[in-house]
Amino acid sequence: MKTIGIIGAMPSELKDIQSIQENPVKHEIAGYTFMESIHGANKIITACCGIGKVNAAVCTQIMIDRFGVDCIINTGIAGGMKRDIKVLEIVVSTTVLPHDLDRHFLADYPPYHAEYEADDALQALAKAVCDEMGIVSHAGKIVSGDAFVTDSAVKAKIVEAHQPDAIDMETAAIGQCAWRNKTPFVSVRCISDLADDDGAMSFDEFEVKAAERVAKIVLKMCERE
């Protein structure tokens, strides 16, 4: 039996996953609620970390320290950053990094590592599940920052600097924390908007659908992992 940690930033990103957790044991730690249950042959620990990189990093470290998870899956929604990536398609992280911090400060100072690699096996599993479900997926870079990007000019600058496939507000922090702890990690994000001038409108329209879609993928991953 493996212990799989699942982290989402907003309640909507975890609603469908937590709704199938049978008789979960709840642990209240540092203001987070961790829900522990058996799913298939594995144990899953779910937590809503809250929005932003600090919330995500603290939640991830607690999950690793207190529950000894064998791997972490970050689930939720994201903004698409490339023209060939459409709303309701999936981006599976290959590498992650913050877009609002000069990578020089990570590369040339501790931890001397600016971009954090997702686990190869978890990436392959996510892709296989998407293929089986007939859902289009893209393997690529996810960047994170402490702002919700809905400005085409801001998006263009981030694309120029990092060439990402998707953008959110938590993945890079979860990935960096997992990397420091040598814990296998992947982020599986469903595109809810294109992080442009129409982003807020698209987010409102597709948030629930995107969260539902990625939840089904993550649950199937937990059954197969």
Backbone as a ProteinNet text record, in pm:
[ID]
protein_1_A
[PRIMARY]
MKTIGIIGAMPSELKDIQSIQENPVKHEIAGYTFMESIHGANKIITACCGIGKVNAAVCTQIMIDRFGVDCIINTGIAGGMKRDIKVLEIVVSTTVLPHDLDRHFLADYPPYHAEYEADDALQALAKAVCDEMGIVSHAGKIVSGDAFVTDSAVKAKIVEAHQPDAIDMETAAIGQCAWRNKTPFVSVRCISDLADDDGAMSFDEFEVKAAERVAKIVLKMCERE
[TERTIARY]
84.1	0	87.5	57.7	126.4	40	106.9	37	57.5	-52.8	-48.2	-104.9	-27	-74.7	-134.3	-250.9	-317.9	-343.7	-288.6	-301.7	-370.7	-473.4	-538.6	-544.2	-550.9	-547.9	-684.7	-789.7	-923.6	-1016.1	-1119.3	-1214.7	-1273.9	-1298.8	-1357.6	-1265.8	-1134.5	-1039.3	-1032.6	-1084.6	-1080.3	-1218.1	-1324.4	-1459.9	-1491.5	-1463	-1499.9	-1412.3	-1290.1	-1201.8	-1242.9	-1263.7	-1298.1	-1436.9	-1524.2	-1660.2	-1661.3	-1554.1	-1550.4	-1466.9	-1407.3	-1330.3	-1425.8	-1420.1	-1511.8	-1457.6	-1541.1	-1507.2	-1367.4	-1339.6	-1205.1	-1175.5	-1050.7	-1003.4	-949.2	-996.8	-955.6	-848.6	-744.6	-636.8	-626.6	-641.3	-629.3	-488.8	-409.9	-271.4	-241.8	-200.3	-159.4	-264.6	-391.1	-498.5	-540.4	-471.1	-507.8	-588.1	-678.6	-750.4	-700.9	-636.5	-588.4	-688	-736.8	-835.5	-770.2	-769.1	-699.9	-801.4	-786.3	-877.3	-811.2	-876.2	-830.7	-905.9	-830.6	-891.7	-829.2	-909.1	-853.5	-752.9	-633.8	-529.4	-436.9	-467.2	-376.8	-445.2	-362.3	-411.3	-392.2	-493.6	-479.2	-496.2	-417	-426	-455.6	-570.1	-605	-599.3	-564	-560.9	-581.4	-660.2	-675.1	-573	-476	-364.8	-393.1	-491.4	-510.8	-430.5	-460.8	-402.2	-267.3	-171.4	-42.1	69.9	193.1	308.6	340.3	323.2	353.3	256.3	126.8	28.1	62.2	98	124.4	247.4	354.3	477.9	460.3	392	371.2	289.2	182.4	96.7	174	257	335.1	432.4	500.9	597.1	528.5	412.7	338.1	297.3	249.4	206.5	321.4	440.1	557	599.9	608.3	657.8	562.3	434.5	338.2	278.1	272.2	204.9	297.9	421.2	518.2	472.2	413.6	358.4	468.5	432.1	526.2	538.2	435.6	439.1	332.6	342.6	245.2	194.6	62.2	-1.3	-67.9	-28.2	-92.9	-202.1	-323.9	-437.1	-499.3	-569.2	-640.2	-645.2	-669.1	-686	-569.4	-555.1	-442.6	-477.5	-393.4	-407	-317.5	-368.6	-290	-198.8	-76.5	22.3	70.5	25.3	65.2	-58.1	-43.8	-158.9	-222	-141	-196.4	-260.9	-262	-323.2	-457	-563.9	-698.9	-763.6	-867.1	-943.6	-999.8	-992.3	-1035	-937.6	-824.5	-717.5	-628.4	-544.1	-463	-316.6	-251.5	-105.7	-48.4	41.3	112.8	253.2	293.2	421.8	539.6	634.7	765.8	864.2	864.5	940.7	852.7	889.2	812.5	909.7	868	950.5	865.8	908.4	836.3	869.2	768	793.6	816.4	787.9	799.8	923.2	1020.9	1148.8	1259.4	1356.5	1468.8	1535.2	1542.2	1596.1	1740	1808.3	1944.9	1950.7	1846.2	1847.4	1831.1	1773.7	1762.5	1881.7	1931.5	2040.4	2175.8	2198.5	2329.5	2336.9	2223.8	2217	2137.5	2141.8	2063.3	1918.9	1864.7	1914.5	2000.8	2049.7	2134.1	2062.2	1935	1852.7	1730.6	1714.3	1611.4	1484	1492.2	1377.7	1362.2	1239.2	1216.9	1145	1206	1161.6	1052	948.9	843.9	891.8	833.7	870.9	830.3	922.8	896.6	781.4	778.5	674.2	536.6	528.3	399.7	354.8	449.3	415.3	356.5	421.7	376.6	239.2	217.4	89	-21.9	4	-96.2	-131.2	-30.2	-55.1	-135.7	-99.2	-170.1	-317.5	-344.9	-484	-559.8	-496.2	-561.8	-592.5	-496.9	-517.3	-634.9	-640.6	-749.1	-885.1	-887.2	-1012.6	-1046.3	-957	-980.3	-969.7	-884	-865.6	-729.8	-727.8	-603.2	-513.3	-387.9	-293	-165.2	-95.5	31.8	132	250.7	358.8	438.2	456.6	527.1	557	611.2	656	538.6	530.6	431.2	504.2	462.7	520.8	416	464.2	373.1	417.2	319.4	347.7	231.6	254.5	151.7	63.3	14.7	-82.5	-161.2	-290.9	-376.5	-363.2	-302.1	-269.7	-388.9	-440.4	-548.4	-517.7	-393.7	-347.2	-257.2	-295.9	-220.7	-77.4	-55	80.9	167.7	111.8	185	213.9	115.2	134.2	248.5	253.1	357.8	497	511.9	641.8	682.5	586.6	616.8	651.7	580.4	610.4	750.7	784.8	917	1027.7	1004.5	1107.4	1121.6	1009.4	1013.2	960.5	887.8	826.2	745.4	656.2	579.4	460	407.7	285.7	161.8	178.7	66.2	116.7	24.2	57.1	-46.5	1	-88.8	-22.7	-68.4	-17.2	43.6	53.8	101.6	202.9	193.8	270.6	419.7	480.2	624.9	665.3	584.2	615.9	604.2	500.2	483.7	597.2	632.8	742	875.7	902.8	1029.9	1038.1	928.8	926	944.5	875.8	890.1	1032.8	1091.3	1229.2	1326.4	1310.6	1399.2	1388.8	1271.6	1248.6	1265.7	1307.2	1324.2	1195.2	1083.4	953	901.5	869.9	818.2	694	687.7	583.4	542.3	416	369.9	252.7	239.2	122.1	39	-90.3	-183.5	-288.9	-285.7	-371.6	-459.5	-586.4	-679.7	-692.8	-684.8	-685.6	-827.1	-838.5	-967.7	-975.8	-860	-855.6	-721.8	-701.8	-578.2	-491	-515.2	-432.1	-414	-519.3	-512.4	-621	-652	-749.4	-889.3	-917.3	-1046.8	-1039.5	-927.6	-904.2	-1004.1	-1041.4	-1134	-1269.7	-1317	-1445.7	-1440.6	-1332.3	-1318	-1308.2	-1233.6	-1219.2	-1354.7	-1435.7	-1567.9	-1654.1	-1640	-1722.9	-1677.9	-1546.1	-1494.6	-1431.8	-1427.7	-1363.1	-1416.4	-1548.1	-1607.8	-1584.7	-1604.4	-1584.6	-1440	-1346.8	-1204.9	-1167	-1217.5	-1186.6	-1242.7	-1363.2	-1423.9	-1342.8	-1298	-1224	-1092	-1016.7	-885.4	-900.7	-1008.3	-1032.1	-1048.3	-1120.9	-1140.2	-1006.6	-921	-789.1	-706.1	-702.6	-621.2	-671.3	-800.9	-853.6	-813.4	-817.7	-776.2	-626.2	-548	-405	-383.1	-460.5	-444.6	-482.8	-575.9	-616.7	-510.3	-429.6	-329.6	-189.6	-163.1	-28.1	18
-120	0	124.8	217.8	345.2	452.6	553.6	669.8	784.7	831	932.5	1062.9	1167.7	1299.1	1372.4	1431.9	1509.3	1649.1	1748.6	1886.8	1970.5	2044	2141.2	2273.9	2382.4	2514.6	2560.5	2525.9	2574.8	2458.8	2480.7	2373.1	2310.8	2392	2339.6	2239.6	2252.2	2161.9	2026	2018.9	1893.7	1834.1	1910.5	1867.9	1728.1	1701	1572.2	1458.1	1488.2	1384.9	1353.1	1457.3	1432.6	1373.2	1392.7	1337.3	1185.5	1124.2	977.3	916.6	999.6	946.4	888.7	758.9	690.8	696.3	745.9	753.8	811.1	927.5	982.7	1024	1005.2	1056.1	1196.4	1293.2	1431.5	1471	1535.8	1584	1735.4	1811.9	1957.1	1996.3	2047.6	2082.9	2220.2	2313.5	2447.3	2515.4	2489.4	2552.3	2479.9	2371	2288.2	2167.9	2119.6	1995.4	1887.9	1786	1672.4	1558.7	1505	1396.7	1267.5	1168	1040.3	928.8	853.7	742.1	640.7	527.8	424.1	440.1	435.2	442	331.9	229.3	114.1	43.6	22.4	-46.7	49	178.8	278.6	367	435.1	536.7	672.5	758.1	892.8	994.2	1100.1	1212.1	1335.2	1397.4	1516	1640.4	1752.9	1878.7	1995.3	2092.7	2219.7	2315.4	2354.4	2433.4	2582.5	2629.3	2772.4	2825.3	2946.3	3003.8	3068.5	3047.7	3113.4	3020.2	3063.6	2976	2944.8	3040.5	3014.1	2910	2929.5	2830.6	2691.6	2684.9	2555.9	2489.4	2565.6	2508.9	2457.3	2533.9	2490.7	2362.3	2357.5	2238.8	2116.4	2135.5	2024.5	1969.5	2057.7	2011.6	1935.6	1984	1911.1	1773.5	1767.8	1638.9	1539.5	1586.1	1498.3	1457.5	1554.6	1527.4	1442.9	1475.4	1412.6	1284.1	1271	1154.8	1064.4	1105.8	1021.7	976.4	1066.9	1028.8	975.7	878.1	821.5	908.4	987.1	1079.3	1185.4	1293	1401.7	1433.1	1442.9	1486.7	1620.4	1721.4	1851.8	1857.1	1881	1881.6	2020	2049.3	2175.6	2231.6	2361.5	2429	2524.4	2570.9	2657.3	2737.7	2836.3	2914.2	2857.8	2848.7	2799	2908.2	2871.8	2971.5	2953.3	2849.7	2828.2	2815.5	2855.2	2860.4	2724.2	2617.8	2486	2420.8	2487.8	2433.9	2503.6	2425	2479.3	2459.2	2537.1	2523.8	2382.2	2326.2	2191.5	2081.3	2118.7	2021.6	2018	1916.1	1890.1	1921.5	1982.5	1996.6	1916.1	1825.4	1743.9	1801.1	1836.2	1904	1814.6	1871.8	1809.1	1876.8	2010	2089.4	2204.3	2259.4	2371.3	2473.5	2599.8	2705	2829.3	2919.4	3045.5	3141.4	3214.2	3313	3450.8	3469.5	3601.8	3614.5	3528.1	3535.2	3508	3595.1	3575.6	3442.3	3353.6	3220.1	3224	3334.8	3353.6	3333.4	3378.6	3368.9	3225.4	3140.8	2999.6	2919.7	2957.2	2881.7	2909.9	3034.4	3074.4	3085.7	3065.4	3061.7	2937.5	2896.4	2778.3	2791.9	2687	2548.6	2515.8	2618	2597.1	2511	2537.2	2459.4	2544.9	2584	2682.4	2622.5	2501.6	2440.1	2299.4	2263.5	2140.8	2037.2	1920.3	1817	1730.9	1704.9	1612	1468.8	1377.5	1237.2	1175	1104.2	1047.1	946.9	861.2	758.5	820.7	922.7	989.6	1064.2	1123.1	1188.3	1086.4	972	868.4	815.8	800.8	752.1	852.1	979.5	1081.5	1080.8	1071	1068.2	945	829.1	705.2	713.9	770.8	784.9	880.5	991.1	1085.2	1018	941.5	871.6	774.1	700.2	602.6	671.6	792.4	865.8	950.2	951	1029.2	1179	1218	1359.5	1404.8	1515.4	1567.8	1617.3	1573.2	1617.7	1665.9	1753.1	1808.5	1793.5	1747	1743.2	1871.7	1944.5	2070.2	2139.8	2258.7	2340.6	2418.5	2417.6	2497.3	2600.1	2725.6	2831.6	2883.4	2937.1	2984.7	3120.5	3200.3	3329	3372.4	3468.5	3511.1	3621	3596.2	3685.6	3604.8	3633.9	3569.7	3647.2	3589.1	3659.5	3659.3	3777.7	3795.1	3917.8	3929.1	4044.2	3993.1	4017.8	3964.2	4014.6	4139.6	4194.3	4126.3	4102.6	4031.3	3888.7	3826.2	3690.3	3685.4	3780.1	3781.3	3789.6	3868.2	3880.5	3748.9	3680.5	3552.4	3447	3446.9	3353	3377.8	3503.6	3536.9	3491.7	3505.6	3473.5	3324	3248.8	3109.7	3005.4	3046.2	2952.9	2842.4	2879.1	2777.9	2727	2614.5	2559.9	2600.5	2620.9	2658.3	2745.4	2819.1	2907.4	2890.8	2891.7	2886.9	2959.5	2933.3	3007.1	2916.6	2785.1	2693	2588.9	2542.6	2426.6	2438.1	2552.7	2566.5	2547.8	2597.3	2583.2	2438.2	2370.6	2229.4	2148	2176	2104.4	2127.2	2251.6	2281.4	2212.1	2214.8	2149.5	1998.2	1938.2	1794.7	1760.4	1843.8	1820.3	1823.1	1919.3	1929.2	1805.3	1745.1	1628	1495.3	1504.1	1383.8	1300.9	1370.5	1305.6	1316.2	1205.6	1210.9	1300	1376.4	1478.1	1494.3	1527.7	1572.7	1667.4	1762.9	1849.7	1817.4	1796.5	1766.6	1876.5	1961.4	2079	2082.3	2118	2134.1	2282.7	2316.2	2456	2514.5	2621.5	2687.9	2820.5	2873.9	3002.3	3012.2	3119	3135.6	3249.3	3290.1	3388.9	3517.4	3555	3675.9	3773.9	3869.3	3971.3	3915.2	3798	3733.1	3627.1	3621.4	3514.1	3506.4	3620.6	3619.3	3564.6	3604.1	3556.1	3405.1	3358.3	3216.6	3136.3	3187.4	3118.3	3096.1	3200.1	3188.7	3084.7	3076	2984.6	2839.7	2816.9	2681.2	2624.5	2702.9	2655.5	2520.5	2507.9	2385.2	2267.4	2288.6	2180.5	2132.5	2227.7	2191.8	2115.5	2161.2	2093.3	1951.7	1934.2	1800.4	1707.3	1757.6	1674.5	1626.2	1716.9	1678	1589.2	1606.7	1520.1	1374.5	1351.9	1214.5	1152.6	1232.8	1182.8	1144	1231.2	1205.5	1082.5	1065.9	947.3	819.5	820.6	702.6	677.6	783	767.3	699.1	737.7	677.5	530.4	493.3	352.6	268.9	333.6	261.7	267.6	368.2	393	277.9
0	0	0	-90.1	-94.2	-29.6	20.5	73.3	-24.1	-83.2	-188	-135	-141.9	-102.6	-221.3	-201.5	-307	-253.2	-320.6	-276.3	-383.6	-342.5	-429.3	-357	-431.6	-369.1	-320.4	-394.8	-363.7	-332.7	-250.7	-222.7	-348.7	-451.8	-575	-644	-622.7	-686.6	-616.6	-494.2	-417.8	-392.3	-422.5	-387.8	-438.6	-565.6	-623.6	-572.1	-536.3	-481.1	-338.2	-257.8	-117.9	-102.3	-201.5	-191.4	-198.1	-253.6	-260.9	-147.5	-63.4	48.7	152.9	174.3	266	408.3	498.2	640.5	663.4	607.5	622.3	766.2	804.9	932.7	907.9	984	964.1	1065.3	1014	1098.5	1078.8	1186.4	1180.1	1224.6	1131.8	1160.9	1100.5	1183.5	1138.8	1051.5	1082.2	1007.5	880.8	847.9	732.8	780.6	695.9	724.1	629.5	685.1	606.8	624.6	512.2	516.1	468.9	555.9	532	512.3	403.8	377.2	285.7	268.5	175.9	44	-64.5	-197.2	-281.5	-311.9	-382.9	-294.5	-347.3	-271.2	-198.7	-205.8	-149.8	-46.4	30.4	122.7	55.8	65.9	12.2	124.7	117.1	209.2	125.5	146.2	68.1	156	94.5	168.5	74.4	120.2	49.9	110.2	30.4	84	88.7	11.4	-1.7	-120	-160.3	-280.6	-250.1	-339.8	-327.6	-287.4	-312.3	-295.9	-149.9	-58.4	82.5	138.6	115.9	160.9	108.9	-17.9	-81.5	-22.4	0.9	53.6	195.3	279.9	418.7	422.9	344.1	340.3	291.8	191	136.3	239.5	311.1	410.7	523.8	566.7	670.5	620.6	497.1	442.2	438.1	404.3	398.9	539.1	629.9	765.6	847.7	842.9	933.2	879.1	746.5	688.9	609.2	589.2	519.8	383.1	307.3	177.2	84.2	3.2	-94.2	-218.5	-245.4	-359.7	-338.8	-415.7	-408.3	-548.4	-559.4	-682.7	-654.7	-728.8	-720.6	-826.8	-783.4	-875	-880.2	-987.3	-995.2	-1135.4	-1141.6	-1269.2	-1291.9	-1416.1	-1452.1	-1576.4	-1603.3	-1725.5	-1834.6	-1954.8	-2067.3	-2121.2	-2159.2	-2200.6	-2343.3	-2413.4	-2552.5	-2640.3	-2766.1	-2856.3	-2879.8	-2876.3	-2905.7	-2784.3	-2670.3	-2549	-2527.5	-2524.3	-2520.5	-2383.8	-2358.5	-2235.2	-2224	-2104.2	-2065.4	-2109.5	-2167.7	-2188.9	-2065	-2058.2	-1938.7	-1965.9	-1867.2	-1870.2	-1754	-1787.1	-1687.5	-1675.4	-1555.8	-1537	-1572.3	-1644.4	-1660.6	-1566.8	-1567	-1471.2	-1423.3	-1306	-1249.7	-1192.4	-1193.7	-1134.8	-1113.4	-1022.8	-1004.9	-1117.6	-1165.4	-1270.3	-1211.7	-1082	-1021.1	-932.2	-953.6	-884.4	-985.5	-992.9	-1084.3	-1053.9	-1154.7	-1130.9	-1081.8	-1103.8	-1053.8	-902.2	-831.3	-685.9	-637.4	-718.3	-684.8	-735.6	-851.4	-913.8	-848.8	-806.2	-756.5	-604.6	-538.7	-393.1	-355.2	-226	-187.3	-233.7	-295.4	-300.5	-422	-497.4	-615.9	-720.2	-734.7	-827.9	-859.9	-985.5	-1019.6	-1076.8	-1128.7	-1195.5	-1139.8	-1102.9	-1026.2	-1111.9	-1121.5	-1214.1	-1152.5	-1229.4	-1187	-1207.9	-1131.2	-1137.2	-1271.6	-1333.5	-1466.7	-1464	-1362.7	-1356.6	-1336.6	-1253.5	-1232.4	-1357.2	-1428.5	-1555.5	-1653.3	-1664.4	-1757.7	-1718.1	-1587.9	-1540.2	-1573.2	-1551.5	-1582.5	-1731.2	-1815.5	-1959	-1998.4	-1941.5	-1974	-1935.2	-1818.6	-1774.4	-1865.8	-1902.7	-1995.4	-2129.2	-2179.6	-2307.2	-2296.6	-2186.8	-2168.2	-2160.4	-2103.4	-2087.6	-2210.2	-2309.7	-2429.9	-2407.9	-2313	-2280.3	-2334.1	-2404.5	-2460.2	-2346.8	-2347.6	-2245.6	-2311.1	-2240.4	-2285.7	-2172.4	-2202.6	-2105.5	-2119.1	-2008.8	-2023.3	-1892.8	-1906.5	-1793.4	-1734.7	-1602.8	-1532.2	-1446.5	-1458.8	-1376.3	-1279.3	-1166.2	-1062.3	-1010.7	-968.3	-907.1	-821.1	-734.3	-640.5	-698.7	-819.6	-882.4	-984.7	-996.2	-1094.9	-1225.4	-1325.6	-1448.7	-1544.3	-1572.8	-1671.7	-1756.8	-1798	-1874.9	-1986.4	-2109.5	-2223	-2227.1	-2185.2	-2185.9	-2080.7	-1962.9	-1857.8	-1902	-1962.1	-2012.9	-2113.1	-2204.1	-2307.5	-2245.8	-2140.2	-2074.1	-2008.4	-1947.3	-1882.7	-1986.8	-2097.5	-2206	-2260.4	-2280.2	-2331.9	-2236.7	-2107.3	-2009	-1983.9	-1990.1	-1942.7	-2040.4	-2143.9	-2238.4	-2168.2	-2077.2	-2005.7	-2086.6	-2042.5	-2101.8	-2022.6	-1891.5	-1805.9	-1691.8	-1631.9	-1520.6	-1410.2	-1284.7	-1169.9	-1053.8	-931.8	-816.7	-709	-735.6	-631.6	-677.5	-800.8	-844.9	-815.6	-843.5	-825.6	-680.2	-588.2	-445.9	-400.8	-446.5	-411.4	-470.5	-595.2	-660.3	-593.6	-554.5	-488.5	-352.8	-278.5	-147.5	-161.7	-259.1	-283.4	-324.6	-409.7	-455.1	-337.9	-248.4	-131.8	-42.3	-40	44.9	-29.2	-157	-239.2	-244.3	-255	-264.2	-407.2	-472.3	-609.8	-619.1	-726.7	-739.4	-885.3	-905.9	-1037.2	-1017.1	-1106.2	-1107.1	-1230.2	-1208.3	-1317.2	-1315	-1414.6	-1414.5	-1539	-1519.5	-1630.9	-1662.2	-1788.6	-1831	-1818.8	-1739.3	-1719.8	-1794.8	-1834.3	-1903.2	-1974.1	-2048.3	-2124.4	-2070.9	-1946.6	-1876.9	-1957.4	-2031.4	-2113.8	-2071.1	-2156.1	-2118.9	-2095.5	-2149.5	-2128.8	-2019	-1947.4	-1852.8	-1739.5	-1682.1	-1569.5	-1610.5	-1728.4	-1777.8	-1803.7	-1866.4	-1895.6	-1766.6	-1668.9	-1540.6	-1476.2	-1470.6	-1408.2	-1479.2	-1611.3	-1688.7	-1676.4	-1672.2	-1684.5	-1556.5	-1447.9	-1324.9	-1279.5	-1268.6	-1215.8	-1308.9	-1439.3	-1536.2	-1536.3	-1530.5	-1531.3	-1406	-1290.7	-1164.5	-1162.9	-1215.3	-1221.2	-1310.3	-1423	-1517.8	-1457.5	-1398.5	-1345.7	-1222.9	-1146.3	-1030.4	-1073.2	-1181.2	-1230.7	-1271.7	-1331.7	-1373.4	-1251.5	-1152	-1031.8	-957.2	-948.4	-879.6	-951.8	-1083.6	-1157.8	-1140.1	-1130.3	-1104.9	-970.4	-870	-737.6	-737.1	-821.9	-830.9	-901.1	-985.4	-1064.5	-1002.8	-921.5	-869.8	-779.9
[MASK]
+++++++++++++++++++++++++++++++++++++++++++++++++++++++++++++++++++++++++++++++++++++++++++++++++++++++++++++++++++++++++++++++++++++++++++++++++++++++++++++++++++++++++++++++++++++++++++++++++++++++++++++++++++++++++++++++++

